[in-house]
Amino acid sequence: MSFIEIKDLKFSYLDEDEKSATVINGINLNIEKGEFLAILGRNGSGKSTLAKLMNMILEPESGEITVDGIKLSPNMSDKDILEVRKNVGMVFQNPDNQLVATVVEEDIAFGPENLGIESSEIRRRVDNALETVGMKEYAKHAPSRLSGGQKQRIAIAGVLAMMPRCIIFDEATAMLDPAGRDEVMRTICKLNKERQITIVHITHDMSEAVLADRVVVMDRGEIVMQGRPCEIFSQVEKMFEIGLAVPQVTELCHILKTHGVELPDGIITEDEAAVAIFGIGKGRVQ
């Protein structure tokens, strides 16, 4: 069984005229334990709504979502809802919206304290979470004095202290500068590779999606493409038609190919492009 199973999922909002506007239209998707999944799509494609449905922030209009064997429904017990939210944590775009205390370690302890966990276990979880995100030396600092990337890592530590098996990042790097984005992406990759935490990363940044095991592309509430990053980004024209970009190096190789340069498909990193172009220079394609 997959960690998250989604079947025929539908969800609608009411627009300004009180008319139903479909945002999620019959989605089917399985997310495996330990997978790093990136979700791409234009604004309004339904990405963030899908994330909130997986965490019970929103309830589906129809269809099914099962999280670690627990079927989500409006009639779930409080115990089951709590279990789902413990297992599926969320990190949002603006870290300031998730920071609730005036001291870093107190902020991270907030979630476990609300679960009624004993003090010694909270201390252990806070220390482990800070160490995992590389922020242990900032335990006594005020979150307000940290950089954007540091704040986001503290927000991630607060989720980690709940000991989730899956973390959804809802455009968590969108408000950060390049250095902050790099900090957060290193943390995300570390959580996935070293802690085997399932990652769902919603992003507009194609260089971040390249790091995922699998990419899902959404458009108008539906999944229109899914596969490994090299499979998705090799379909350059289709991505453009949807209104999305591809990694810069992939676009460069696409332009070269349209001008007759023989390059292999599926180039998504600078290293891959360098090897291929160098091979041409030596009279061969690698």
Secondary structure by P-SEA (a helix, b strand, c coil): cccbbbcbbbbbbbccccbbbbcccccccccccccbbbbbbccccaaaaaaaaaaccccccccccccccccccccccaaaaaaaaaabbbbccccccccccccaaaaaaaaaaaacccaaaaaaaaaaaaaaaccccccccccccccaaaaaaaaaaaaaaacccbbbbccccccccaaaaaaaaaaaaaaaaccccbbbbbcccaaaaaaccbbbbbccccccccccaaaaaaaaaaaaaacccccaaaaaaaaaaaaccccccccccaaaaaaaaaaaaacccc
